[in-house]
């Protein structure tokens, strides 16, 4: 009987604290888990709100379309493409009936991850031989659409 009271006292002290851990806390053992690299499809949501994966044609704005894109680093935080920028704003008034165009690079950044995919949120168009033609000066950095989580 003389051991029952001390044992009960120990149980009452240790019971609420979770057997020696901080009250309400968990005891961690071993190294912290490392981040698991995300893999999955990446998309560019173009001016027409069409998600495109590794596209060869992109409508960057309502009047600026890129053709013949070749990509490096698609799906990484910085995807880079080269292609031809075509302006369709002058369709009937273009010289020789051809739409004006120029070679350019496109850089996509701001990869935003969603549950099963990722979307680029920012695009920058750079002419291969600056400056860009007058009709393309309004094509600056472009915010791309990203679906809500």
C-alpha atoms as one frame of an Amber mdcrd trajectory, in Angstrom:
protein
   0.000   0.000   0.000   2.877   2.340   0.649   3.933   2.074  -3.057   0.468
   2.709  -4.470   0.338   6.391  -3.552   3.759   7.279  -5.094   2.914   5.303
  -8.249  -0.428   7.097  -8.539   1.333  10.436  -8.072   3.802   9.618 -10.875
   0.957   8.563 -13.202  -0.972  11.736 -12.465   2.103  13.866 -13.272   3.114
  12.014 -16.453  -0.384  11.258 -17.767  -1.434  14.780 -18.857   1.948  15.552
 -20.445   2.060  12.563 -22.800   4.709  10.463 -21.044   7.318  13.130 -20.697
   6.786  15.178 -23.900   5.628  18.769 -23.961   1.923  18.981 -23.351   0.057
  18.546 -26.670   3.288  18.162 -28.643   4.772  15.341 -30.623   8.208  13.894
 -30.290  10.213  13.898 -33.524  12.872  11.323 -34.195  15.329  11.182 -37.066
  16.072  13.718 -39.792  13.373  15.970 -41.224  11.862  14.714 -44.486  13.306
  16.270 -47.638  11.167  17.913 -50.285  10.077  15.479 -52.952  10.679  16.970
 -56.408   7.406  17.636 -58.200   6.926  16.012 -61.576   3.926  16.381 -63.797
   2.648  18.256 -66.803   3.323  21.970 -67.265   1.056  24.288 -69.262   0.975
  27.751 -70.755  -2.521  29.272 -70.676  -2.521  31.491 -73.799  -4.487  34.645
 -74.700  -7.481  32.511 -75.688  -7.416  30.704 -72.315  -6.335  27.469 -73.933
  -3.874  25.482 -71.807  -1.042  24.311 -74.057   1.659  21.826 -73.224   4.987
  22.317 -75.011   3.241  24.211 -77.850   4.651  25.005 -81.271   2.070  27.811
 -81.707   1.043  30.302 -78.990  -1.360  33.249 -79.028   0.597  35.484 -76.670
  -1.858  38.405 -77.061  -5.000  38.943 -79.145  -2.890  40.125 -82.104   0.508
  38.518 -81.496   1.048  34.868 -82.323   4.272  32.883 -82.140   4.920  30.080
 -84.623   7.483  27.335 -84.958   8.475  27.377 -81.320  11.302  25.109 -80.228
  11.693  24.727 -76.468  14.451  24.158 -73.935  13.650  23.479 -70.298   9.895
  22.923 -70.636   8.467  22.046 -67.222  11.349  23.678 -65.343  11.079  27.051
 -63.575  12.440  28.765 -66.727  11.343  27.543 -70.163  12.959  29.183 -73.198
  11.713  29.079 -76.794  12.699  30.521 -80.138  10.264  31.132 -82.947   8.642
  33.639 -85.261   6.309  36.424 -84.057   3.501  37.239 -86.500   1.196  40.262
 -86.372  -2.309  39.607 -87.690  -3.619  43.123 -86.991  -2.921  44.247 -90.584
  -4.394  41.237 -92.400  -5.896  43.237 -95.285  -3.409  46.136 -95.271  -0.146
  44.200 -95.058   2.501  44.872 -97.689   2.588  42.155-100.354  -0.349  40.461
 -98.601   1.944  38.961 -95.949   1.612  39.581 -92.231   4.726  41.187 -90.752
   6.896  38.945 -88.623  10.248  38.804 -86.832  12.335  36.110 -85.088  12.197
  36.260 -81.304  12.790  34.431 -78.075  10.153  33.702 -75.464  10.964  33.087
 -71.801   8.363  31.616 -69.461   8.806  31.871 -65.694   6.699  31.829 -62.541
   5.777  28.154 -62.600   2.731  27.846 -60.330   1.967  24.332 -59.181  -1.535
  23.056 -58.831  -2.697  19.639 -57.653  -1.957  17.675 -60.830  -0.261  20.227
 -63.107   1.716  23.457 -63.180   1.180  26.663 -65.163   3.605  29.347 -66.255
   2.447  32.757 -65.019   4.831  35.156 -66.784   6.133  35.523 -70.361   8.752
  37.853 -71.840   9.169  38.260 -75.584  12.548  39.462 -76.891  13.341  40.148
 -80.561  16.428  38.350 -81.896  17.617  41.630 -83.426  16.369  44.558 -81.285
  14.521  46.787 -81.454  11.235  45.102 -82.190   9.204  46.466 -85.113   6.886
  49.370 -84.269   3.798  47.148 -84.428   5.224  44.903 -81.707   6.316  47.518
 -79.194   3.178  46.976 -77.114   4.131  43.337 -76.482   5.969  43.655 -73.201
   6.017  41.280 -70.297   2.771  39.320 -70.313   0.940  37.892 -67.314  -0.400
  34.484 -68.220  -3.555  32.956 -66.809  -3.239  30.442 -63.993  -6.248  28.417
 -62.819  -7.250  28.950 -59.217  -6.263  26.261 -56.750
